[in-house]
Amino acid sequence: MQQITSFDPEILELPFYEDRHRRLAEALGTWCDARTDLWDEVRQEDPEKAGLRLVRQLGEDGWLAFLDPESGAEGLPGDHRALCLTREALAYAEDLADFAFSIQALSATPVIRFGSDAQKRHYLPRMATGSLVGAFAVSEEEAGSDVAAVALRADRAPDGGYVLNGRKAWIANGSIADVYVVIARTGGAPGALGLTAFLVPADTPGVRVGRRLDALAPRSFAHLDFEDCRVPEDAVLGKPGKGFVIAMDLLERFRMTVGAAALGFARRAADTALARARTRSMGGAKLIDLQLTQASLADMDVQLNAAALLVARAAWEADRGSRRFARHSSIAKLHATEEAQRIVDTAVQLLGASGVVKDSVTERLYRQIRALRIYEGTSEVMRLTIAGTLDTRRAARAARDI
Ligand SMILES: Cc1cc2nc3c(=O)[nH]c(=O)nc-3n(C[C@H](O)[C@H](O)[C@H](O)COP(=O)(O)OP(=O)(O)OC[C@H]3O[C@@H](n4cnc5c(N)ncnc54)[C@H](O)[C@@H]3O)c2cc1C
């Protein structure tokens, strides 16, 4: 296999992956390596314009084709390894490209997995070409980690359908999406039981983009306001009352992909630090000749390997249909995002002052990595999830030793 900058070829050779994954990695890595001009251009553009441009480009070049299962392209819902490899390569190349890809996949996946035939026919072909942009809206200002606290109401309209009232917060692609997957409260059932998913086109009267938010890493990011927003009966995605299940199904599948993106950022940071250490003169030697530097680079390498293995394992568990894949998805997200933060910080340190100059690779990575420990389940929520899936049979056996 040709050497592709974004991947570790030794990891790709592991039996977690099949030849089609290696072919995907090679094709995608080559595509990313050949597009440095595009990455330079989008960084200079308004993030909303850049987001739209990148979704269209990814669609035109076929990287979103798998979002329409009818197209015959391989991918989700059956291939989490492909999804992770794609995020890893795109994150290595450019944060905004990973963002464009991931939010499009995040919003199309509930339609693939729970949509009616009519919904699939209506949305997926255009999402797969990038001509229709999606967003996934579950969070609210008072309901982030606690999804069961969602308060946006969807009440039955007297003449059929539903009327949505309330607000969604922190929505990626919120200001540029053509369709929102919205989790809303229907009926009187408490907590998680009373939620339903809806497909709401952005031009539906009564829904509008609220406050646009400036994030540490600029991108389309906004609150959404719903005021007497009427949607027909067939806007319901899946079954009424199953909104929480749909949201969790999605998050459990995508958490490992956040780990994969973190891996892409971290590998880029580690490569940059190594390049700098090899060329920077220090006390008559090179920075890399100093043992403290070697220790930092070795730690980075160990962290990268561990993160890559955990992401690969989680994706493999999901693809083979393991019932415990969600546990591995949380483990991969927690470890890869936390370690990526450390790796990027170490890279900044090794570059010295040049590491914090605005728009340098390390300065960008330093801003871009932070949110990954928060969205799609914070590190604390990941720890709680993992703790909840510990194997109690082991504890029963070990109790004999106490
Ligand atoms: C860049 C970005 C993009 C996002 N995109 C989207 C999107 O597209 N769609 C969407 O719906 N949402 C999106 N979000 C929102 C995201 O999902 C929430 O920010 C996240 O779920 C955390 O919720 P919160 O911000 O309300 O924090 P809170 O839930 O208020 O958490 C605050 C702190 O409390 C901690 N905490 C929570 N529960 C516990 C507990 N039981 N024990 C101990 N500590 C706890 C958390 O870990 C955190 O440290 C995005 C957020 C960001 C930053």
The ligand as an ORCA input file, in Angstrom:
! r2SCAN-3c Opt
* xyz 0 1
  C     -18.910     22.053     18.856
  C     -20.210     21.491     19.351
  C     -21.115     20.982     18.444
  C     -22.339     20.493     18.890
  N     -23.232     20.030     17.963
  C     -24.449     19.600     18.371
  C     -25.421     19.167     17.398
  O     -25.164     19.162     16.194
  N     -26.623     18.767     17.843
  C     -26.947     18.747     19.158
  O     -28.059     18.368     19.485
  N     -26.049     19.163     20.105
  C     -24.822     19.596     19.738
  N     -23.900     20.026     20.668
  C     -24.272     20.057     22.076
  C     -23.600     18.928     22.866
  O     -24.159     17.705     22.550
  C     -23.714     19.297     24.362
  O     -22.895     20.428     24.562
  C     -23.277     18.150     25.265
  O     -24.212     17.098     25.224
  C     -23.095     18.625     26.716
  O     -24.226     19.300     27.139
  P     -24.097     20.750     27.818
  O     -23.240     21.583     26.934
  O     -25.467     21.226     28.087
  O     -23.315     20.502     29.135
  P     -23.974     19.959     30.517
  O     -24.820     18.783     30.227
  O     -24.564     21.111     31.217
  O     -22.680     19.500     31.292
  C     -21.860     20.404     32.033
  C     -20.817     19.606     32.763
  O     -21.477     18.707     33.665
  C     -20.953     17.418     33.481
  N     -21.943     16.416     33.819
  C     -23.127     16.161     33.229
  N     -23.741     15.132     33.790
  C     -22.926     14.708     34.783
  C     -23.006     13.667     35.756
  N     -24.064     12.843     35.814
  N     -21.991     13.527     36.630
  C     -20.910     14.346     36.586
  N     -20.781     15.354     35.691
  C     -21.781     15.522     34.802
  C     -20.582     17.357     32.009
  O     -19.664     16.318     31.769
  C     -19.977     18.731     31.829
  O     -18.634     18.716     32.231
  C     -22.659     20.513     20.262
  C     -21.729     21.014     21.168
  C     -20.518     21.496     20.744
  C     -19.550     22.042     21.738
*
